Amino acid sequence: MDTIYDVVIVGAGPAGMTASIYAIRANMKVLLLDRLAPGGQMVNTNEVENYTGAGKLSGAELAIKMFEHTQELGVEFDYKTVTSITDDGALKTVTCEEDGAVFKAQSVILATGTVPRRLGVPGEDRWAGSGISWGAICDGAQYRGKEVVVIGGGNSAVEESLFLSEICTRVTIVTMLDLTADPKACDQLRCRDNVDIHVFQEVLEFTGEDRLTGIRFRSTGDDKTERYVKCDGVFEYIGFQASSKFFEGLGITDRMGCITVDSHMKTSVPGVFGAGDITAKHLRQIVTSCSDGAIAANSASAYVKSLTCDR
Protein backbone atom coordinates (compact mmCIF):
# COMPACT_ATOMS: atom_id res chain seq x y z
CA MET A 1 0.00 0.00 0.00
CA ASP A 2 1.30 3.45 -0.91
CA THR A 3 2.39 5.66 1.97
CA ILE A 4 -0.11 8.32 2.94
CA TYR A 5 1.51 11.24 4.71
CA ASP A 6 -0.22 13.39 7.26
CA VAL A 7 1.37 16.42 5.62
CA VAL A 8 3.52 17.11 2.60
CA ILE A 9 5.40 20.41 2.84
CA VAL A 10 6.47 21.94 -0.47
CA GLY A 11 9.44 24.28 -0.09
CA ALA A 12 12.38 23.90 2.29
CA GLY A 13 13.02 27.52 3.13
CA PRO A 14 12.69 28.80 6.71
CA ALA A 15 8.89 28.51 6.58
CA GLY A 16 8.89 24.96 5.26
CA MET A 17 11.65 23.71 7.55
CA THR A 18 10.01 25.25 10.62
CA ALA A 19 6.68 23.73 9.59
CA SER A 20 8.33 20.32 9.31
CA ILE A 21 9.82 20.63 12.80
CA TYR A 22 6.50 21.55 14.37
CA ALA A 23 4.63 18.91 12.38
CA ILE A 24 6.90 16.02 13.31
CA ARG A 25 6.83 17.10 16.95
CA ALA A 26 3.04 16.85 16.68
CA ASN A 27 3.52 13.17 15.75
CA MET A 28 2.61 13.72 12.11
CA LYS A 29 4.08 11.69 9.26
CA VAL A 30 5.92 14.41 7.35
CA LEU A 31 7.50 14.72 3.91
CA LEU A 32 9.47 17.86 3.04
CA LEU A 33 10.11 18.52 -0.66
CA ASP A 34 12.27 21.03 -2.51
CA ARG A 35 13.89 21.02 -5.93
CA LEU A 36 16.94 22.89 -4.58
CA ALA A 37 19.15 22.80 -1.52
CA PRO A 38 17.27 23.65 1.69
CA GLY A 39 17.22 27.32 2.64
CA GLY A 40 15.36 29.05 -0.17
CA GLN A 41 16.27 32.71 -0.77
CA MET A 42 17.98 32.73 2.63
CA VAL A 43 20.93 30.90 1.06
CA ASN A 44 21.63 33.94 -1.13
CA THR A 45 21.80 36.35 1.82
CA ASN A 46 25.39 37.27 2.52
CA GLU A 47 24.84 38.30 6.14
CA VAL A 48 21.97 37.74 8.59
CA GLU A 49 22.07 39.83 11.76
CA ASN A 50 18.43 40.05 12.81
CA TYR A 51 17.43 36.42 13.43
CA THR A 52 16.83 36.28 17.16
CA GLY A 53 19.49 34.40 19.12
CA ALA A 54 21.71 33.56 16.15
CA GLY A 55 23.98 36.61 16.17
CA LYS A 56 25.73 37.42 12.89
CA LEU A 57 26.04 34.62 10.33
CA SER A 58 25.50 34.01 6.64
CA GLY A 59 22.18 32.90 5.24
CA ALA A 60 23.78 29.65 4.10
CA GLU A 61 25.02 28.92 7.63
CA LEU A 62 21.56 29.52 9.07
CA ALA A 63 20.01 27.31 6.39
CA ILE A 64 22.37 24.46 7.31
CA LYS A 65 21.52 24.82 11.00
CA MET A 66 17.80 24.72 10.26
CA PHE A 67 18.10 21.69 7.98
CA GLU A 68 20.27 19.81 10.48
CA HIS A 69 17.54 20.47 13.05
CA THR A 70 14.94 18.86 10.78
CA GLN A 71 17.15 15.82 10.27
CA GLU A 72 17.87 15.42 13.99
CA LEU A 73 14.12 15.09 14.49
CA GLY A 74 13.74 12.60 11.64
CA VAL A 75 11.98 14.71 9.00
CA GLU A 76 11.89 12.88 5.66
CA PHE A 77 13.31 15.10 2.92
CA ASP A 78 13.51 14.58 -0.82
CA TYR A 79 14.79 16.64 -3.77
CA LYS A 80 11.74 16.86 -5.98
CA THR A 81 10.27 19.40 -8.41
CA VAL A 82 6.55 19.55 -7.71
CA THR A 83 4.54 20.03 -10.91
CA SER A 84 0.96 19.89 -9.62
CA ILE A 85 -1.21 19.52 -6.55
CA THR A 86 -4.69 18.04 -6.79
CA ASP A 87 -7.37 18.39 -4.16
CA ASP A 88 -9.14 15.05 -3.90
CA GLY A 89 -11.08 15.91 -0.79
CA ALA A 90 -9.73 13.98 2.18
CA LEU A 91 -6.49 13.32 0.28
CA LYS A 92 -4.23 15.63 -1.71
CA THR A 93 -2.11 14.38 -4.60
CA VAL A 94 1.36 15.88 -5.06
CA THR A 95 2.90 15.08 -8.45
CA CYS A 96 6.60 15.60 -9.16
CA GLU A 97 8.72 15.89 -12.28
CA GLU A 98 11.40 13.37 -11.29
CA ASP A 99 10.40 9.80 -12.24
CA GLY A 100 6.77 10.86 -12.22
CA ALA A 101 6.75 10.52 -8.44
CA VAL A 102 3.35 10.90 -6.79
CA PHE A 103 2.72 11.44 -3.08
CA LYS A 104 -0.57 11.27 -1.19
CA ALA A 105 -1.23 13.35 1.91
CA GLN A 106 -4.10 14.38 4.13
CA SER A 107 -2.82 17.97 4.16
CA VAL A 108 -0.36 20.14 2.28
CA ILE A 109 1.63 23.19 3.38
CA LEU A 110 2.81 25.39 0.51
CA ALA A 111 5.98 27.29 1.42
CA THR A 112 7.42 27.87 -2.03
CA GLY A 113 8.47 31.49 -1.50
CA THR A 114 9.08 34.19 -4.07
CA VAL A 115 11.90 35.12 -6.40
CA PRO A 116 12.99 38.78 -6.71
CA ARG A 117 12.66 40.20 -10.19
CA ARG A 118 16.02 41.00 -11.73
CA LEU A 119 17.15 43.53 -14.28
CA GLY A 120 19.17 41.08 -16.34
CA VAL A 121 22.07 43.47 -16.96
CA PRO A 122 25.83 42.78 -16.91
CA GLY A 123 27.32 42.37 -13.46
CA GLU A 124 24.03 41.55 -11.73
CA ASP A 125 24.57 37.80 -11.39
CA ARG A 126 28.20 38.29 -10.39
CA TRP A 127 27.44 40.57 -7.44
CA ALA A 128 24.12 39.04 -6.36
CA GLY A 129 24.29 38.41 -2.61
CA SER A 130 27.68 40.08 -2.23
CA GLY A 131 27.08 43.67 -3.25
CA ILE A 132 23.58 43.49 -4.69
CA SER A 133 20.80 42.78 -2.21
CA TRP A 134 17.01 42.62 -2.22
CA GLY A 135 16.42 43.57 1.42
CA ALA A 136 17.75 46.55 3.36
CA ILE A 137 16.20 45.33 6.62
CA CYS A 138 18.46 42.28 6.47
CA ASP A 139 21.55 43.64 4.75
CA GLY A 140 21.46 47.40 5.25
CA ALA A 141 23.48 47.49 8.47
CA GLN A 142 26.65 46.30 6.74
CA TYR A 143 26.62 49.49 4.65
CA ARG A 144 26.56 51.85 7.61
CA GLY A 145 28.67 54.90 6.75
CA LYS A 146 28.93 53.86 3.10
CA GLU A 147 27.35 54.83 -0.23
CA VAL A 148 24.52 52.77 -1.72
CA VAL A 149 22.19 52.78 -4.71
CA VAL A 150 18.51 51.83 -4.55
CA ILE A 151 16.83 50.73 -7.77
CA GLY A 152 13.08 51.28 -7.96
CA GLY A 153 10.54 53.94 -7.06
CA GLY A 154 7.65 52.08 -5.42
CA ASN A 155 6.70 51.82 -1.76
CA SER A 156 9.37 49.26 -0.88
CA ALA A 157 12.12 51.23 -2.62
CA VAL A 158 11.17 54.52 -0.98
CA GLU A 159 10.62 53.09 2.50
CA GLU A 160 13.91 51.21 2.41
CA SER A 161 15.68 54.30 1.06
CA LEU A 162 14.44 56.30 4.04
CA PHE A 163 15.87 53.65 6.34
CA LEU A 164 19.19 53.55 4.47
CA SER A 165 19.49 57.33 4.45
CA GLU A 166 19.70 57.24 8.25
CA ILE A 167 22.75 54.97 8.29
CA CYS A 168 24.49 55.55 4.95
CA THR A 169 26.49 58.60 3.89
CA ARG A 170 24.86 58.74 0.47
CA VAL A 171 21.79 57.06 -1.06
CA THR A 172 21.24 57.30 -4.81
CA ILE A 173 17.86 56.25 -6.20
CA VAL A 174 17.61 55.12 -9.80
CA THR A 175 14.16 54.32 -11.19
CA MET A 176 12.75 53.56 -14.62
CA LEU A 177 9.70 55.76 -13.93
CA ASP A 178 9.03 58.53 -11.42
CA LEU A 179 8.63 57.85 -7.71
CA THR A 180 5.29 56.06 -7.37
CA ALA A 181 5.24 55.43 -3.62
CA ASP A 182 3.02 57.10 -1.04
CA PRO A 183 3.35 60.88 -1.65
CA LYS A 184 4.17 61.64 1.98
CA ALA A 185 7.03 59.12 1.98
CA CYS A 186 8.31 60.54 -1.32
CA ASP A 187 8.29 64.05 0.13
CA GLN A 188 10.24 62.85 3.16
CA LEU A 189 12.81 61.23 0.90
CA ARG A 190 13.25 64.31 -1.27
CA CYS A 191 14.00 66.36 1.86
CA ARG A 192 16.97 64.21 2.88
CA ASP A 193 20.27 65.98 2.20
CA ASN A 194 22.14 62.75 1.53
CA VAL A 195 19.67 61.40 -1.06
CA ASP A 196 19.99 61.84 -4.84
CA ILE A 197 17.07 60.82 -7.03
CA HIS A 198 17.36 59.96 -10.74
CA VAL A 199 14.00 59.26 -12.37
CA PHE A 200 13.29 57.87 -15.84
CA GLN A 201 16.58 56.00 -15.95
CA GLU A 202 17.60 52.65 -17.39
CA VAL A 203 20.27 50.60 -15.58
CA LEU A 204 22.99 49.48 -17.99
CA GLU A 205 25.65 47.75 -15.90
CA PHE A 206 27.05 46.99 -12.46
CA THR A 207 30.81 47.52 -12.39
CA GLY A 208 33.73 46.29 -10.32
CA GLU A 209 36.69 43.92 -10.30
CA ASP A 210 37.21 42.38 -6.85
CA ARG A 211 34.00 43.91 -5.50
CA LEU A 212 31.04 45.97 -6.68
CA THR A 213 32.20 49.56 -7.16
CA GLY A 214 29.50 51.33 -9.16
CA ILE A 215 26.48 51.42 -11.45
CA ARG A 216 26.08 52.82 -14.94
CA PHE A 217 22.69 54.06 -16.16
CA ARG A 218 21.17 56.37 -18.78
CA SER A 219 18.14 58.54 -19.31
CA THR A 220 15.14 57.03 -21.07
CA GLY A 221 14.43 60.45 -22.62
CA ASP A 222 15.53 61.71 -26.00
CA ASP A 223 18.94 62.86 -24.74
CA LYS A 224 20.01 59.34 -23.60
CA THR A 225 22.46 60.90 -21.14
CA GLU A 226 24.63 58.31 -19.39
CA ARG A 227 25.74 58.56 -15.76
CA TYR A 228 28.03 56.60 -13.49
CA VAL A 229 27.68 56.52 -9.71
CA LYS A 230 30.21 54.95 -7.35
CA CYS A 231 28.74 52.83 -4.58
CA ASP A 232 29.51 50.11 -2.06
CA GLY A 233 26.21 48.31 -2.42
CA VAL A 234 22.98 48.14 -4.40
CA PHE A 235 19.43 47.32 -3.32
CA GLU A 236 16.93 46.28 -5.98
CA TYR A 237 13.18 46.78 -5.54
CA ILE A 238 11.57 46.10 -8.89
CA GLY A 239 9.02 43.56 -7.67
CA PHE A 240 8.97 39.83 -7.14
CA GLN A 241 7.61 36.69 -8.75
CA ALA A 242 5.58 34.28 -6.65
CA SER A 243 6.54 30.62 -7.05
CA SER A 244 2.95 29.50 -7.43
CA LYS A 245 2.43 28.46 -11.04
CA PHE A 246 2.10 24.74 -10.33
CA PHE A 247 -0.82 25.19 -7.93
CA GLU A 248 -2.70 28.03 -9.63
CA GLY A 249 -5.52 25.58 -10.36
CA LEU A 250 -6.41 25.42 -6.67
CA GLY A 251 -7.77 28.96 -6.83
CA ILE A 252 -6.03 30.14 -3.66
CA THR A 253 -3.83 32.93 -5.06
CA ASP A 254 -4.34 36.66 -5.53
CA ARG A 255 -3.57 38.65 -8.69
CA MET A 256 0.13 38.70 -7.77
CA GLY A 257 0.23 34.92 -7.45
CA CYS A 258 0.54 35.00 -3.65
CA ILE A 259 -1.51 32.66 -1.46
CA THR A 260 -4.39 34.22 0.44
CA VAL A 261 -4.49 32.84 4.00
CA ASP A 262 -6.18 33.66 7.28
CA SER A 263 -4.48 34.08 10.66
CA HIS A 264 -4.23 30.27 10.95
CA MET A 265 -2.48 30.02 7.57
CA LYS A 266 -5.56 28.31 6.12
CA THR A 267 -6.45 28.76 2.46
CA SER A 268 -9.95 28.48 1.00
CA VAL A 269 -9.26 24.80 0.25
CA PRO A 270 -9.65 22.58 3.35
CA GLY A 271 -6.37 20.85 4.16
CA VAL A 272 -4.22 23.23 2.13
CA PHE A 273 -2.15 25.80 4.03
CA GLY A 274 0.32 28.52 3.06
CA ALA A 275 3.41 29.80 4.88
CA GLY A 276 6.24 32.25 4.37
CA ASP A 277 6.95 34.66 1.54
CA ILE A 278 4.49 32.97 -0.85
CA THR A 279 1.59 34.29 1.25
CA ALA A 280 0.08 37.74 0.78
CA LYS A 281 1.78 39.71 3.56
CA HIS A 282 3.52 42.97 4.38
CA LEU A 283 6.84 41.91 5.91
CA ARG A 284 8.90 39.15 4.29
CA GLN A 285 11.67 38.15 6.68
CA ILE A 286 13.24 34.90 7.88
CA VAL A 287 11.71 35.29 11.33
CA THR A 288 8.19 35.96 9.99
CA SER A 289 8.47 32.95 7.68
CA CYS A 290 9.39 30.75 10.63
CA SER A 291 6.36 32.05 12.51
CA ASP A 292 4.11 31.26 9.55
CA GLY A 293 5.54 27.75 9.33
CA ALA A 294 4.85 27.04 13.00
CA ILE A 295 1.26 28.26 12.70
CA ALA A 296 0.65 26.32 9.48
CA ALA A 297 1.93 23.09 11.01
CA ASN A 298 -0.27 23.56 14.07
CA SER A 299 -3.29 24.17 11.85
CA ALA A 300 -2.47 21.18 9.65
CA SER A 301 -2.18 18.96 12.72
CA ALA A 302 -5.60 20.09 13.96
CA TYR A 303 -7.08 19.50 10.49
CA VAL A 304 -5.71 15.96 10.22
CA LYS A 305 -6.99 15.13 13.70
CA SER A 306 -10.43 16.40 12.72
CA LEU A 307 -10.49 13.95 9.80
CA THR A 308 -9.83 11.08 12.19
CA CYS A 309 -12.60 12.24 14.49
CA ASP A 310 -15.06 12.44 11.59
CA ARG A 311 -14.59 8.78 10.68
Rosetta blueprint (number, residue, H / E / L):
1 M L
2 D L
3 T L
4 I E
5 Y E
6 D E
7 V E
8 V E
9 I E
10 V E
11 G L
12 A L
13 G L
14 P H
15 A H
16 G H
17 M H
18 T H
19 A H
20 S H
21 I H
22 Y H
23 A H
24 I H
25 R H
26 A L
27 N L
28 M L
29 K L
30 V E
31 L E
32 L E
33 L E
34 D E
35 R L
36 L L
37 A L
38 P L
39 G L
40 G H
41 Q H
42 M H
43 V H
44 N H
45 T L
46 N L
47 E L
48 V E
49 E L
50 N L
51 Y L
52 T L
53 G L
54 A L
55 G L
56 K L
57 L E
58 S L
59 G H
60 A H
61 E H
62 L H
63 A H
64 I H
65 K H
66 M H
67 F H
68 E H
69 H H
70 T H
71 Q H
72 E H
73 L L
74 G L
75 V L
76 E E
77 F E
78 D E
79 Y E
80 K L
81 T L
82 V E
83 T E
84 S E
85 I E
86 T E
87 D E
88 D E
89 G L
90 A L
91 L E
92 K E
93 T E
94 V E
95 T E
96 C E
97 E L
98 E H
99 D H
100 G H
101 A L
102 V E
103 F E
104 K E
105 A E
106 Q E
107 S E
108 V E
109 I E
110 L E
111 A L
112 T L
113 G L
114 T E
115 V E
116 P E
117 R L
118 R L
119 L L
120 G L
121 V L
122 P L
123 G L
124 E H
125 D H
126 R H
127 W H
128 A E
129 G L
130 S L
131 G L
132 I E
133 S E
134 W L
135 G L
136 A H
137 I H
138 C H
139 D H
140 G H
141 A H
142 Q H
143 Y H
144 R L
145 G L
146 K L
147 E E
148 V E
149 V E
150 V E
151 I E
152 G L
153 G L
154 G L
155 N H
156 S H
157 A H
158 V H
159 E H
160 E H
161 S H
162 L H
163 F H
164 L H
165 S H
166 E L
167 I L
168 C L
169 T L
170 R E
171 V E
172 T E
173 I E
174 V E
175 T L
176 M L
177 L L
178 D L
179 L L
180 T L
181 A L
182 D L
183 P H
184 K H
185 A H
186 C H
187 D H
188 Q H
189 L H
190 R H
191 C L
192 R L
193 D L
194 N L
195 V E
196 D E
197 I E
198 H E
199 V L
200 F L
201 Q E
202 E E
203 V E
204 L E
205 E E
206 F E
207 T E
208 G E
209 E L
210 D L
211 R L
212 L E
213 T E
214 G E
215 I E
216 R E
217 F E
218 R E
219 S E
220 T L
221 G L
222 D L
223 D L
224 K L
225 T L
226 E E
227 R E
228 Y E
229 V E
230 K E
231 C L
232 D L
233 G E
234 V E
235 F E
236 E E
237 Y L
238 I L
239 G L
240 F E
241 Q E
242 A E
243 S L
244 S L
245 K H
246 F H
247 F H
248 E H
249 G H
250 L H
251 G L
252 I L
253 T E
254 D L
255 R L
256 M L
257 G L
258 C L
259 I E
260 T L
261 V L
262 D L
263 S L
264 H L
265 M L
266 K E
267 T L
268 S L
269 V L
270 P L
271 G L
272 V E
273 F E
274 G E
275 A L
276 G H
277 D H
278 I H
279 T E
280 A L
281 K L
282 H L
283 L L
284 R L
285 Q L
286 I H
287 V H
288 T H
289 S H
290 C H
291 S H
292 D H
293 G H
294 A H
295 I H
296 A H
297 A H
298 N H
299 S H
300 A H
301 S H
302 A H
303 Y H
304 V H
305 K H
306 S H
307 L H
308 T H
309 C H
310 D H
311 R L
